[in-house]
Amino acid sequence: MEYVLPPPEWLVLCGNPSFAGNTNIDLLNHSLTQASLLAICNANMQRLQLWRQQHEYND
């Protein structure tokens, strides 16, 4: 079986977008949303990195 691996540049962990708001509520909502999305993104990237490592040298 031949695997088509994603390129390494697709395996970079996600960054955290900058804040754009005016109130404490804006800041709280931004913080909660971004923390959740960042955790999900990084978990996905780590699973993809592990999959790639497991299949990278298997032909």
URJO-V495129 format. One record per residue. N is the residue number from 0. RES is the residue in one small letter. SS is DSSP state (2 for helix, 1 for strand, 0 for the rest). PSI is psi in degrees with one decimal (NA if undefined). Layout:
# URJO-V495129
n=<N,N>
res=<RES,RES>
ss=<SS,SS>
psi=<PSI,PSI>
This chain:
# URJO-V495129
n=<0,1,2,3,4,5,6,7,8,9,10,11,12,13,14,15,16,17,18,19,20,21,22,23,24,25,26,27,28,29,30,31,32,33,34,35,36,37,38,39,40,41,42,43,44,45,46,47,48,49,50,51,52,53,54,55,56,57,58>
res=<m,e,y,v,l,p,p,p,e,w,l,v,l,c,g,n,p,s,f,a,g,n,t,n,i,d,l,l,n,h,s,l,t,q,a,s,l,l,a,i,c,n,a,n,m,q,r,l,q,l,w,r,q,q,h,e,y,n,d>
ss=<0,0,0,0,0,0,0,2,2,2,2,0,0,0,0,0,0,0,0,0,0,0,0,2,2,2,2,2,2,2,2,2,2,2,2,2,2,2,2,2,2,2,2,2,2,2,2,2,2,2,2,2,2,2,2,0,0,0,0>
psi=<137.5,127.9,140.1,108.4,146.4,148.7,151.0,-33.0,-17.0,-9.4,11.0,134.2,151.9,146.1,177.5,113.7,152.5,158.2,137.9,95.3,178.5,-14.5,167.6,-35.5,-41.8,-44.2,-44.1,-49.0,-42.8,-45.9,-47.3,-43.7,-48.5,-39.6,-41.9,-48.1,-38.6,-41.1,-43.2,-46.5,-46.9,-35.6,-42.9,-43.6,-40.2,-39.2,-40.4,-40.3,-42.7,-45.0,-44.7,-44.4,-37.4,-27.4,-3.7,-41.2,8.7,123.4,NA>
